[in-house]
Amino acid sequence: MILRKISKKIPCNVFFLLISTFLLVGCAAVHETKTARGEVIREWFIPFTWGRVEAFAAWPPDRGHLPRRRYPAILLLHGADARAQRFRRAILAHVHDEFFLISISLPGFGASTGPEDFAGPKSVEAVLGAVRYLDTRENVRKDGIFIYGIGQGASAAALSAARSANISGLILENGFYNLEQTYGRVSQKQQSRIRAVLGGAPAQTGQAYRERSPFRAADKIKAPVLLLHSQGGPYPFSGAEAFVQIIRGKGGRAELQRIKKQGPFESLTHPNIANWVIPFIRKILKTR
């Protein structure tokens, strides 16, 4: 009612400008709380020219260290049908291991601006924006920013690492690395979903498939990579094997670990963070 009265007193374009400004201010809100142990929990949106990206993070308490203590950071990227809060339980568990942990909802997921682009340019931009945020934090190690991605998140992480020197390591779980080849090896249901997002099959929209294929940028990935891949997962194991060989052939560091396919409950608790991600990160940090 109030907005209707206001709209009659001011020009239409000015009215919509005011409403847009109001909405953007609301999107920029930051919500921070503390746990009983003093860890900080932050929920907010990272702004981009095309919209916003939902983010959730937690980090250890400031215990008055001088100089201020810096922690290694892990950026967690979800797969299909998930969002940043999917990692909430894992983040609150592993912040006790003295890591700065952050997750984001990729474009089209959660409260992030859509549509979904299937590890495309906006997903990569969202990942790089989160990396830039970590790089500005006084309590994050500059040589300790790592990414753990699952499915689409794994592919977006690999593409991001090809464009950023601030990523210290990658853990990629069940991702796709050559989308043109992957398309021909997945189920018809998956093919239909990919076509819906990319506007057609590889023969019709080949460039869209190529720009989402990390193997084409393997020579630019300088960070060490651990690939976790399960037999019978959403994307063929052979794709992970080929990607490892490509990275090594370009002079990079990559290793592949076969993992078991997780059940619904395990996929909620993310046991691979404790089993593989943190040990891999600590192994790298020992050399720093």
C-alpha positions as CSV (number, residue, x, y, z in Angstrom):
1,M,0.0,0.0,0.0
2,I,2.8,2.4,0.9
3,L,4.7,1.6,-2.2
4,R,1.6,2.2,-4.3
5,K,1.1,5.6,-2.9
6,I,4.7,6.6,-3.4
7,S,4.7,5.4,-7.0
8,K,1.9,7.8,-7.8
9,K,4.0,10.8,-6.6
10,I,7.2,10.1,-8.4
11,P,8.1,9.2,-12.0
12,C,8.1,5.5,-12.8
13,N,11.8,5.2,-13.6
14,V,12.7,6.9,-10.3
15,F,10.4,4.6,-8.4
16,F,12.0,1.5,-9.8
17,L,15.5,2.9,-9.1
18,L,14.6,3.3,-5.4
19,I,13.2,-0.2,-5.2
20,S,16.3,-1.7,-6.8
21,T,18.6,0.2,-4.5
22,F,16.5,-1.0,-1.5
23,L,16.9,-4.6,-2.7
24,L,20.6,-4.3,-3.3
25,V,21.1,-2.9,0.2
26,G,19.3,-5.9,1.6
27,C,21.4,-8.3,-0.4
28,A,24.6,-6.8,1.0
29,A,23.6,-7.6,4.6
30,V,26.2,-9.5,6.6
31,H,25.2,-11.8,9.4
32,E,27.9,-12.8,11.9
33,T,27.6,-14.9,15.1
34,K,30.0,-16.7,17.4
35,T,30.0,-20.2,18.7
36,A,30.5,-21.0,22.4
37,R,34.1,-21.6,21.6
38,G,34.5,-18.2,20.0
39,E,34.6,-19.3,16.3
40,V,33.1,-16.7,14.0
41,I,30.3,-17.7,11.6
42,R,29.5,-15.4,8.7
43,E,26.7,-15.5,6.2
44,W,26.6,-12.9,3.4
45,F,26.5,-12.3,-0.3
46,I,29.5,-11.6,-2.5
47,P,28.5,-9.0,-5.2
48,F,29.3,-9.2,-8.9
49,T,28.3,-7.1,-11.9
50,W,25.7,-9.7,-12.9
51,G,24.3,-10.4,-9.4
52,R,25.3,-12.0,-6.1
53,V,26.8,-15.2,-4.7
54,E,25.7,-16.7,-1.4
55,A,28.5,-17.4,1.0
56,F,28.9,-19.1,4.3
57,A,32.2,-19.2,6.3
58,A,33.6,-19.9,9.7
59,W,37.1,-19.3,11.2
60,P,38.9,-19.8,14.5
61,P,38.6,-17.2,17.3
62,D,41.1,-14.3,17.6
63,R,43.1,-15.2,20.7
64,G,45.1,-12.0,20.7
65,H,48.1,-13.3,18.9
66,L,50.5,-10.6,17.9
67,P,51.2,-10.6,15.0
68,R,47.7,-11.9,14.2
69,R,47.7,-15.6,13.4
70,R,47.0,-16.6,9.8
71,Y,45.2,-19.9,9.0
72,P,45.1,-22.0,5.8
73,A,41.8,-21.7,4.1
74,I,39.6,-24.2,2.3
75,L,37.0,-23.1,-0.3
76,L,34.3,-25.7,-0.6
77,L,32.3,-26.0,-3.8
78,H,29.2,-28.2,-4.1
79,G,28.0,-30.4,-6.9
80,A,24.5,-30.6,-8.5
81,D,21.4,-30.0,-6.4
82,A,23.2,-28.4,-3.5
83,R,24.2,-25.1,-2.1
84,A,26.7,-23.4,0.3
85,Q,24.9,-24.6,3.4
86,R,25.3,-28.2,2.3
87,F,28.8,-27.9,3.9
88,R,27.6,-26.2,7.1
89,R,28.1,-29.3,9.3
90,A,31.6,-30.0,7.8
91,I,32.6,-26.4,8.2
92,L,31.7,-26.2,11.8
93,A,33.5,-29.5,12.5
94,H,36.8,-28.7,10.8
95,V,37.1,-25.1,12.0
96,H,38.3,-26.8,15.1
97,D,41.3,-28.1,13.1
98,E,42.3,-24.4,12.7
99,F,41.2,-23.8,9.2
100,F,39.4,-20.9,7.7
101,L,36.5,-22.5,5.8
102,I,34.2,-21.0,3.3
103,S,31.5,-22.3,0.9
104,I,29.6,-20.5,-1.8
105,S,26.5,-21.4,-3.8
106,L,27.4,-21.5,-7.5
107,P,25.3,-19.3,-9.8
108,G,21.7,-20.7,-10.1
109,F,21.9,-22.6,-6.7
110,G,20.7,-21.6,-3.3
111,A,20.2,-17.8,-3.1
112,S,22.9,-17.0,-5.7
113,T,21.9,-15.2,-8.9
114,G,21.0,-17.6,-11.7
115,P,20.6,-19.3,-14.0
116,E,22.9,-22.3,-13.5
117,D,25.8,-22.3,-16.0
118,F,27.2,-25.8,-15.4
119,A,30.8,-24.7,-14.3
120,G,30.7,-22.0,-17.0
121,P,32.2,-18.5,-16.9
122,K,30.0,-17.1,-14.1
123,S,30.7,-20.1,-11.9
124,V,34.5,-19.5,-12.5
125,E,34.0,-15.8,-11.8
126,A,32.2,-16.7,-8.5
127,V,35.0,-19.0,-7.5
128,L,37.7,-16.4,-8.3
129,G,35.7,-13.8,-6.3
130,A,35.7,-16.1,-3.2
131,V,39.5,-16.6,-3.7
132,R,40.0,-12.8,-3.8
133,Y,38.0,-12.4,-0.6
134,L,40.2,-15.0,1.1
135,D,43.3,-13.2,-0.2
136,T,42.2,-10.0,1.5
137,R,41.7,-11.6,4.9
138,E,44.3,-10.8,7.5
139,N,43.8,-14.1,9.2
140,V,44.3,-16.2,6.1
141,R,47.7,-17.5,4.9
142,K,48.6,-16.1,1.5
143,D,50.3,-19.3,0.6
144,G,47.5,-21.4,2.0
145,I,44.3,-21.0,-0.1
146,F,42.9,-24.4,-1.2
147,I,39.8,-25.5,-3.0
148,Y,37.8,-28.7,-2.6
149,G,35.2,-29.1,-5.3
150,I,32.7,-31.8,-6.0
151,G,31.1,-32.5,-9.5
152,Q,30.5,-29.2,-11.2
153,G,32.4,-27.6,-8.3
154,A,35.4,-29.6,-9.1
155,S,35.4,-28.6,-12.7
156,A,34.9,-24.9,-11.8
157,A,37.8,-25.2,-9.3
158,A,40.1,-26.5,-12.0
159,L,39.2,-23.8,-14.5
160,S,39.7,-21.2,-11.7
161,A,43.1,-22.5,-10.8
162,A,44.2,-22.0,-14.5
163,R,43.4,-18.3,-14.0
164,S,44.7,-17.5,-10.5
165,A,48.1,-17.8,-8.9
166,N,46.6,-17.4,-5.5
167,I,45.3,-21.0,-5.3
168,S,47.8,-23.2,-3.4
169,G,46.2,-26.6,-4.1
170,L,43.1,-28.4,-5.5
171,I,41.2,-31.4,-4.4
172,L,38.7,-32.4,-7.1
173,E,36.1,-35.0,-6.5
174,N,34.1,-36.7,-9.2
175,G,34.4,-33.8,-11.7
176,F,34.3,-33.8,-15.4
177,Y,37.4,-32.6,-17.3
178,N,36.5,-33.0,-21.0
179,L,32.8,-32.2,-21.2
180,E,32.5,-33.0,-24.9
181,Q,33.7,-36.6,-24.3
182,T,31.9,-36.8,-20.9
183,Y,28.6,-36.0,-22.6
184,G,28.7,-39.1,-24.7
185,R,29.4,-41.4,-21.7
186,V,26.7,-40.2,-19.2
187,S,23.1,-41.3,-18.9
188,Q,20.4,-39.8,-21.1
189,K,19.0,-38.0,-18.0
190,Q,22.3,-36.3,-17.5
191,Q,22.6,-35.5,-21.2
192,S,19.2,-33.9,-21.1
193,R,20.2,-31.7,-18.2
194,I,23.4,-30.6,-19.8
195,R,21.6,-29.8,-23.1
196,A,19.1,-27.7,-21.2
197,V,21.8,-25.6,-19.5
198,L,24.2,-25.3,-22.5
199,G,21.5,-24.9,-25.2
200,G,22.2,-28.1,-27.1
201,A,24.5,-31.1,-27.7
202,P,28.2,-30.7,-28.4
203,A,27.5,-30.6,-32.2
204,Q,25.3,-27.5,-31.8
205,T,27.1,-25.6,-29.0
206,G,30.6,-26.9,-29.1
207,Q,32.2,-23.8,-27.7
208,A,30.1,-23.9,-24.6
209,Y,31.4,-27.5,-23.9
210,R,35.0,-26.6,-24.7
211,E,35.1,-23.6,-22.3
212,R,33.9,-25.9,-19.5
213,S,36.6,-28.5,-20.1
214,P,39.6,-28.1,-17.7
215,F,41.8,-30.3,-19.8
216,R,42.2,-27.5,-22.3
217,A,43.8,-25.3,-19.6
218,A,45.9,-28.0,-17.9
219,D,49.1,-26.3,-18.8
220,K,48.1,-23.2,-16.8
221,I,47.3,-25.1,-13.6
222,K,50.4,-24.6,-11.4
223,A,48.9,-25.8,-8.1
224,P,49.3,-29.4,-7.0
225,V,46.1,-31.4,-7.6
226,L,44.5,-34.4,-5.9
227,L,41.7,-36.1,-7.9
228,L,39.3,-38.2,-5.9
229,H,37.0,-40.3,-8.1
230,S,34.6,-43.1,-7.5
231,Q,33.7,-45.9,-9.8
232,G,30.1,-45.7,-10.8
233,G,30.0,-42.0,-10.0
234,P,28.2,-39.3,-12.1
235,Y,31.2,-39.0,-14.5
236,P,33.5,-41.7,-15.9
237,F,36.6,-42.6,-14.0
238,S,38.5,-42.7,-17.2
239,G,38.1,-38.9,-17.5
240,A,39.9,-38.4,-14.2
241,E,42.7,-40.7,-15.3
242,A,43.1,-38.8,-18.6
243,F,43.2,-35.5,-16.8
244,V,45.9,-36.6,-14.4
245,Q,48.1,-37.7,-17.3
246,I,47.5,-34.4,-19.1
247,I,48.5,-32.3,-16.1
248,R,51.6,-34.4,-15.6
249,G,52.4,-34.2,-19.3
250,K,52.3,-30.4,-19.0
251,G,54.8,-30.5,-16.1
252,G,52.2,-30.1,-13.3
253,R,51.7,-32.2,-10.1
254,A,48.7,-34.4,-10.0
255,E,47.7,-37.6,-8.3
256,L,44.6,-39.8,-8.5
257,Q,42.9,-41.6,-5.6
258,R,40.1,-44.1,-6.2
259,I,37.4,-43.7,-3.6
260,K,34.2,-45.6,-2.8
261,K,30.8,-44.3,-3.9
262,Q,29.2,-42.6,-0.9
263,G,25.7,-43.2,0.3
264,P,23.1,-40.4,1.0
265,F,24.1,-39.9,4.6
266,E,27.9,-39.9,3.9
267,S,27.4,-37.3,1.2
268,L,25.9,-35.0,3.9
269,T,28.8,-35.5,6.4
270,H,31.6,-35.2,3.7
271,P,34.0,-37.7,5.3
272,N,36.5,-37.2,2.4
273,I,37.4,-33.8,4.0
274,A,38.9,-35.6,7.0
275,N,40.1,-38.6,5.0
276,W,41.7,-36.9,2.0
277,V,41.4,-33.2,1.8
278,I,43.0,-32.1,5.1
279,P,45.9,-34.7,4.9
280,F,46.7,-33.5,1.4
281,I,46.7,-29.8,2.5
282,R,48.9,-30.5,5.5
283,K,51.3,-32.4,3.3
284,I,51.6,-29.4,1.0
285,L,51.9,-26.9,3.9
286,K,54.9,-28.9,5.4
287,T,56.9,-27.8,2.3
288,R,56.1,-24.1,2.8
